[in-house]
Amino acid sequence: MFSIGEFSKLSGLTVKTLRFYHEEGLLIPAFVDPDTGYRYYRENQLETARVIAYLRGLEFSIGDIKELLGREDEADLLALLERQRQQIKEQIKRLQRTVRSLDQFISEERQGEAMAEISEGVQEKSLEAVLVAGIRMKGRYSDCGKGFAQLGRGFGRLICGKPLLLHYDAEYREDDADFEACMPIRQRKSVEGAAVRELPAVRCVTLVHKGPYDQMGRSYAKVLKWIKDKNYKVVLPTREVYFKGPGMIFRGNPKNYVTEIQIPVEG
């Protein structure tokens, strides 16, 4: 089972939100330690969490979501959304925009399942120390593009590898995530706003994720399950290496993005 912090990172819901959903009886932990009060969740609750987050984004009330989730088993949630889409189309013409959004959501979830099947398997590897230039940031994860652009301008031809992002949080955060955009470089250079240092050699559990960034939760679940099965301890910061992603000008096709998840471990 996953701790509430781990489940937060995998589901994209903050710890505060998960506690609120527990209090409302919307997403109840699989186990609550009677001594510590710590909440734990099962892997099969991730799909329910994703559907809840999506429906809340469409301004469904807590009561409405409870009713929807109470009708069917977890495995039937996507089918339920498809039926809900048909009802909306028949009943309220002005909600066509919502219907299109549901179409996109269902499509992306099914694509994510397919992408997860073709992603490379979980591996353990030792990473050598590497000299990097980094910009530590706080905000939304999507803000990292600004950091990579600044590093590209500042270090140019000294860059000798793929961009990577260091995650310093043990949980998912929305607006105040703590992360660092990094670029491997050949030699040291002083650039305002950037720190140059050597990332230490580490032993990692890794997985190559193929597809959009918003579908990475499934891949992270595989990696963390492997780590738990081996009784390893996660060592922060964790890393993401972007072998193929959006360019500086063109976004490209997210289906073709290639990202390696690297989780340093001990044990």
Beta strands, then each sheet from edge to edge (+ up, - down):
strand 1: 2-3
strand 2: 31-32
strand 3: 39-41
strand 4: 123-127
strand 5: 130-139
strand 6: 164-167
strand 7: 177-184
strand 8: 195-199
strand 9: 202-210
strand 10: 233-234
strand 11: 238-244
strand 12: 258-266
sheet 1: 1+ 3- 2+
sheet 2: 4+ 9- 12+ 10-
sheet 3: 4+ 9- 12+ 11- 6+ 7- 5+ 8-
end
